[in-house]
Amino acid sequence: MDALIPCLGIVTILIIIFGFLAFLRYMNYKETIALAEKGLTKPEKKSGKGLLRWGIVITALGFALSIGLYTIGFVADENNYPLRLGPWMLGGFVPLFLGLGLILLHYLTEKE
């Protein structure tokens, strides 16, 4: 019974988040239908900076997580993990390299 309240809280929060996302998608659909009835189309918004912006944000997040998680290596047994890098570092390295990949993809696909 003690675990029921936190589980219901988490489920409620997820329902609110996904319900809001579904509502936003529905409103976007209704906007598209209203424009189509008038013979118009949605203007495309492509600035080409989306990959770069998200890449910088995710890289910064991954770098901060990597620095924060590195301190766990000082508590862990240093004989088992060289340079104090253990499996806990994946929580920082995955977003770090994903962000670096997005930045690289921006520069590789950039149109002149």
N, C-alpha and C positions, 0 to 999 in steps of 0.2 A: 504494500500500500504506500510505503514511503517513496518508492520510485515512480509511482503513477503521476504525481503532481509535476515533477520535472519533465517527464515524457509528454504529458499533455501540454505543458508550456512550450516545449520545443515544437511540437506538432502545430500548435496554434500560431506560433511565430512564422513557421514555414508556410502555413496556409495563408496568412496575411501577406507575406512577401510574394508568393506565387500568384495569389489573387490579384494583387496590385499589378504585377507584370501582365497577367492575362487581361486586366482592364485596360492597360495602356495599349496592348496589342489590338484589342477590340476597338478602341477609339481611333487608332491608326487605320484600321479596316474601314470604319464608318466614314472617315475623312476621305479615303481613297474612293469609296463608292459614291460619295456626294460629289466629288470632283468629276468622276466618270459620267455621272448623270448630266453634268453641265458641259461635257465634251472637253474637259481639261485633263491634264496629267500633272502629277507631282513633279516639281523641279528636282533634278538630281543635285545632291550636295556632295560633291567630291572635291575636297581640297587637297588630298594626297598627303595630308599631315597626320592622319589618324594612326597609321602604323608607328610613326615616329613618337607621337605623344604617348600612346599606350606602351610602347617599348621603353621609353624613359621612366614612366611611372612604375612599370613592373620590374625593371632593372633596379630602381632605387629601393623598392620594397624588398626584393630578393637580397640586395646588398645589406640592408638593415637587418633582415632576418638572419643572414649568414653571420654577421657580427654578433648579434644577440645569442645565436645558438652556439657559437664557437666557445663561449664560456663554459658550456656543459663539458667540454673536453678536459677541463682542468679538474672536474669532479670525478670523471670516469677514470678507469684504469689506463694509464698512458702506455703501458706495455702492449696492450692489444690494439691500440689505434695510433698509427704513425701520424705525426704532426697534430695530434689531438683532433683529427677529423674522423668522426664516426658516422653511423647511419642517421643520426639526428640532423646532420648538416644538409640532408636532402630537402628539408623544409625551407632552406634558404637558397640552395643551389638551383633547384628546379625553377622558381620564378626568376632568379638571376639570369640563367641562361636562356629562358624563354623570352625575357625582355631583350637580351642581347640579340637573339634571333630575329625579333621583330624590328629592331633598329637596323640590323644587317639587311633584312628583307626590304625595308624602306629604301635604303641606298642602292640595292641591287636592281630594284624595279622602278627607280626614279626616272621619269621622262624629262628630257632636256627641253 
